[in-house]
Each structure stands twice: as structure tokens, then as C-alpha cells.
Amino acid sequence: MNWELENPFVISLQVSMTDIDALGHANNAVYVAWLEQCAWQHSSSLGLGVNEFHRLDRAMAVVRHEIDYLASAFDGDQLLLGTWLTDWDRRLRMTRRFQLMRPSDGMTLLRAVTTFVCIELSSGKPRRMPEAFIQGYGQALPDSL
């Protein structure tokens, strides 16, 4: 696969008929759900799953999605969705990139960038990342950040 960055965290997806809209391809809202699924799985792989979020009363909440839809996915397509943590301030904000590829033809179907802010779950207000977030997410960031 021709990943745009090195060492992505990758999940496999298969497009089903329930993903298809009236135009005959995967609906754009489905792509957003796939981004969320990939981000959760990556976060969980770093030891920061939903249970840990609740225990710490903190979560990374989406504040911005930038999505470039480059090509369509169709019923039965096998896809790979890669993600990387690419930027953070170690306090409040974190940026995650995504690339969705169809291995059968090597086509990149989507590129996305999502910005997250750390929030306190009990209040919904922005709060500093706890040390567990610094340690967990820090595993997935390039050494230069």
C-alpha cells in the first residue's frame, strides 16, 4: 500500500449494502463513522479506551473534520483505513490524519484531518490532558513532536 506517512494504524473495512446511498456508492456519513471507528480502535490500542476515559473523566472530542472525498467506495469493496497522530500540544489539542485506500486498485478514496480537544466528561469543558493521555498518545507520535 502506498501510505502517505510511515507506520499507520490500520483497520480493515468492507462496504455493505447498508452503507450505500441513493447514488449507488458509500454515503459520506458512513465515511465519517469509519473515521470514528478507526480513531477509537487506535486509541484503545494505546490503552486509552472508553473505560479509561470515564475513569479519568477526560476524553478527546472532535472539534473539526476536514475531509477530502477523492473516489467512491461500492458494495463489497474491501478497504483499509490508516490513521496517524500528527500533532499535539501536550495540553489540550491533538491532530489525527486518515487515509482510506482500496487495495484492489491502490486508489486513495479519502484523506482527512481531525482536530480533537481534551474535555472533562462531567462538565463538557476543555481541560488539560491527564498524564495517562500524554503517555498513551505519546507512544504513537513521531519523536520530533
PyMOL commands that set and color helices and strands:
alter all, ss='L'
color gray80, all
select helices_A, chain A and resi 17-19+28-45+50-56+131-138
alter helices_A, ss='H'
color red, helices_A
select strands_A, chain A and resi 9-14+58-69+78-88+93-102+107-120
alter strands_A, ss='S'
color yellow, strands_A
deselect
rebuild
show_as cartoon
